[in-house]
Amino acid sequence: MLERFRAFWARLITPLARLLLRLGVSPDAVTFVGTLGVSVGALAFFPRGELALGAVVIAVFVFSDMLDGQMARMSGRQSSWGAFLDSTLDRVGDAAIFAGLVLWFAGGGGSLWLAGLTLYCLVMGNLTSYARARAEALGMQAKGGIAERADRLALILLATFFSAVLDFEPLLVAALVLLAVASTVSVGQRVLGVRRQALAHE
């Protein structure tokens, strides 16, 4: 759903992308720094219960995911290596976000069932991405679904931030439940889509 706003954000970050390129910063460097920032923000703040601050730090660095791509397009440095690196480090950042929440719920948050629910969201989110990657490796497509990566990140970060600011944990719980359901449906949609393509090819 949020993918439709990518063009708007691309225009917004173009001046920053141009500045970084002039300073000699490479898209790969932005990718690494963004992943590091997301991981530190999640694993340093979430396990200690500093959910609002952690969500803000993560949100700032999440924009690097679009920034590095814009820089690559503007500089003509788009490559298979860059696409691979970006996709791989996306998984690292996603894992850090949900792992931070798992550690909070299992520790100071005092809720093992929420820790388990968060872990399920992490697994299904990665499975959604894996289904697409595996399908493309076999020459098929597995895009779409009701919960793509941008949607998942926006939902979990907004819910985490406002649940902490408003001191209303049910908001985060509702977001996790919704995310678990949506991710499961997305995996199913991609699996069925690949099955139809495979049967048609055969």
C-alpha positions in Angstrom: 0.0 0.0 0.0 2.7 2.5 0.9 4.7 1.6 -2.2 2.4 4.0 -4.1 4.0 6.9 -2.2 7.5 5.9 -3.2 7.6 8.5 -6.1 6.7 11.3 -3.6 9.4 10.3 -1.2 11.9 10.0 -4.0 11.3 13.6 -5.0 11.6 14.7 -1.4 15.0 13.1 -0.8 16.5 13.9 -4.2 18.3 17.1 -2.8 19.9 15.1 0.0 20.9 12.3 -2.4 22.5 14.8 -4.7 24.4 16.4 -1.8 25.8 13.0 -0.6 26.9 12.1 -4.1 28.8 15.4 -4.4 30.5 14.7 -1.1 31.7 11.4 -2.5 29.4 9.1 -0.4 28.5 5.9 -2.1 25.1 4.2 -2.1 26.6 1.1 -0.4 27.9 3.3 2.4 24.4 4.7 3.0 23.0 1.2 3.0 25.4 0.1 5.7 24.9 3.2 7.8 21.2 2.9 7.6 21.2 -0.8 8.6 23.5 0.0 11.5 21.4 2.8 12.7 18.2 0.8 12.6 19.9 -2.1 14.4 21.4 0.0 17.1 18.1 1.9 17.5 16.1 -1.3 18.0 18.5 -3.3 20.1 19.7 -0.4 22.3 16.4 1.2 23.1 13.6 -1.4 22.7 14.9 -4.0 25.2 15.1 -1.3 27.9 11.5 -0.2 27.3 12.5 3.1 25.6 10.0 2.3 22.8 9.2 5.9 21.6 12.8 6.9 21.4 13.8 3.7 19.6 11.0 4.1 17.1 12.1 7.7 16.3 15.7 6.6 15.8 14.7 3.7 13.6 12.4 5.8 11.5 15.2 8.3 10.7 17.5 5.5 9.5 14.7 3.6 7.6 14.7 6.5 5.1 18.2 5.4 4.0 16.5 2.4 2.3 15.0 4.8 -0.2 18.0 7.2 -0.2 20.6 4.6 -1.3 18.3 3.5 -4.2 17.8 7.1 -5.3 21.6 7.8 -5.1 22.3 4.7 -7.2 19.8 5.7 -9.9 21.1 9.3 -10.0 24.7 8.2 -10.2 24.1 5.3 -12.6 25.5 2.8 -10.1 22.6 0.5 -10.1 23.9 -3.1 -10.1 23.1 -6.6 -9.1 25.5 -6.3 -6.2 23.7 -3.2 -4.9 20.3 -4.8 -5.1 21.6 -7.9 -3.3 23.3 -5.9 -0.6 20.2 -3.7 0.0 17.8 -6.7 0.2 20.1 -8.7 2.5 20.6 -5.8 4.9 16.9 -5.1 4.9 16.5 -8.5 6.5 19.0 -7.6 9.1 17.2 -4.4 10.0 13.8 -6.0 10.1 15.2 -8.8 12.4 16.7 -6.2 14.7 13.4 -4.3 15.1 11.3 -7.3 16.0 14.1 -8.9 18.1 14.3 -5.7 20.2 10.6 -6.0 20.8 10.8 -9.7 21.6 13.6 -8.9 24.2 11.4 -6.2 25.8 8.3 -8.4 26.1 10.3 -11.4 27.3 12.1 -9.1 29.9 10.8 -5.9 31.3 7.6 -6.0 29.3 6.6 -9.2 31.2 4.6 -10.9 28.5 5.8 -14.1 27.0 2.8 -14.5 24.7 3.5 -11.0 23.2 7.1 -12.1 22.8 5.9 -15.1 20.9 3.5 -13.1 18.8 6.3 -10.6 17.9 8.6 -13.5 17.0 5.8 -14.9 14.7 5.6 -11.5 13.0 9.4 -11.6 12.4 9.3 -15.1 11.0 6.3 -14.4 8.7 7.8 -11.1 7.5 11.0 -12.9 6.5 9.1 -15.7 4.9 7.2 -13.1 2.8 10.5 -11.8 1.5 11.9 -15.2 1.0 8.9 -16.4 -1.1 9.5 -13.5 -3.5 13.3 -14.1 -3.7 12.9 -17.8 -4.3 10.2 -17.3 -6.9 12.3 -14.9 -8.8 15.2 -17.3 -8.7 13.0 -19.8 -10.4 11.9 -17.3 -13.1 8.5 -16.5 -11.6 7.0 -13.5 -9.8 5.8 -13.3 -6.2 5.2 -9.6 -5.5 2.2 -8.0 -3.9 0.2 -9.1 -0.9 -1.6 -7.1 1.7 1.5 -6.5 3.8 4.6 -5.6 1.9 7.7 -4.5 3.8 7.0 -0.8 3.8 3.5 -1.4 5.2 4.9 -3.7 7.9 7.5 -1.2 9.0 5.1 1.7 9.0 2.6 -0.2 11.1 5.0 -1.5 13.7 6.9 1.8 14.2 3.8 3.9 14.4 2.1 1.5 16.8 5.3 1.2 19.0 5.7 5.0 19.1 2.1 5.9 20.0 1.6 3.1 22.4 4.6 4.4 24.4 3.6 8.1 24.1 0.0 7.4 25.1 1.0 4.7 27.5 -1.6 2.4 25.9 -0.1 -1.0 25.2 -3.3 -2.4 23.6 -2.4 -0.3 20.5 0.8 -2.2 20.0 -0.9 -5.5 20.7 -3.6 -4.7 18.1 -0.9 -3.8 15.6 1.0 -7.0 16.2 -2.1 -9.1 15.8 -3.0 -7.3 12.6 0.6 -7.7 11.3 0.6 -11.4 12.1 -2.7 -11.9 10.2 -1.6 -9.7 7.2 1.8 -11.3 6.9 0.3 -14.8 7.0 -2.2 -13.8 4.3 0.6 -12.2 2.2 2.6 -15.4 2.4 -0.4 -17.4 1.3 -1.1 -15.0 -1.6 2.5 -15.3 -2.9 2.5 -19.1 -2.5 -0.7 -19.5 -4.5 0.5 -17.0 -7.1 3.7 -19.0 -7.6 1.7 -22.3 -7.7 -0.5 -20.9 -10.5 2.5 -19.8 -12.5 4.2 -23.1 -12.1 1.1 -25.1 -13.2 0.6 -22.8 -16.2 4.3 -23.2 -17.2 4.1 -27.0 -16.9 
